[in-house]
Amino acid sequence: MPPRRRKRGGFVGPIVLIFVGGMFLLQNAGYLPPNAWLNVWRLWPLLLVLAGLELLLAGRVPRLILAALALIVVILALMALTPGISLVAGQPVSQTFETPASAATQTSVVIHFGAGELSVGPLVGSADSGTLASMHYDGPPDLMPRPQFGVTNGTGLLQYVPPSGVAHSLLPFVGQQPAAPRMDVQLSGAMPITSFSVQTGATQAQLDLSKLQIRNLDVSVGAASTWLRMPASGVTTVRVNGGAATVHIEIPDGVAAQIRERGGLSTLNIDQARFPAVSEGLYRSADYSTAQNRVDLDLETGLTTIQID
């Protein structure tokens, strides 16, 4: 009895998996903006087109040609979502914004930054009087975040978020791929920060928070290299989420810490002379429960290398 011929599967499923995986990879590498997924849902009719191609041509043309046709359809669809693609980026700009504290007695801070270099630290010099924050930006004008600040019942909300509605190409290496921007943010050490959220993509980040008063800190990094120095005073709850990243965390002398690690394939190096292991995935300073200055740190990471000292 001749062996059964194995039935070949369709190509729509593999194409979808390759497309979604490629989107995640390119976004982590910084070639796609964080909001790229907002446009992807508009591609749902593409599934019908690919299914129709499979029904019409399967068995009539070689599968390699069929896959090539499907790839051409996907590329044309992506180009249709990004009209007016320009191969030349706008001229770089250099600009500084200062934000007054106004009537705020405490504030929340949100920073979103895609690809480039990000620096966060304390506000220095005489500008600290009455000033909440200062931001300096060098890079393409289309990617420049302008500070948004409002105060409600004495609580401020300061946001540095790239402008929405900017036309980004969904195709890697095509369209506006400007030189990497740089943003420096300085925050007042006199203003209590109730929550501080930092979200980055393919970014080289230097976050010196040692002189800031932060209660809750949330740091999310993509394919990035991040140096993070924790606050030196007060009680701070910290969550660090990383993708394919390298993260170096410094905890100032005199600050106790409790560290929980929930990583998948992460590499974790901890100074266990300061933060001995209590159980699997849990490290704690001997004086953590009584220390006035302490950090409660949660690590939720993927393919991340983390150094804590």
Secondary structure by P-SEA (a helix, b strand, c coil): ccccccbbbbaaaaaaaaaaaaaaaaaaacccccccccccccccaaaaaaaaaaacccccccaaaaaaaaaaaaaaaaaaacccccccccccccbbbbbbbcccccbbbbbbbcccbbbbbcccccccccccbbbbbbccccccccbbbbbcccbbbbbbcccccccccccccccccccbbbbbbbbbccccccbbbbbbcccbbbbccccccccbbbbbbccbbbbbbcccccbbbbbbbbccbbbbbbbcccccbbbbbbccbbbbbccccccccccccbbbccccccccbbbbbbbbcccbbbbcc
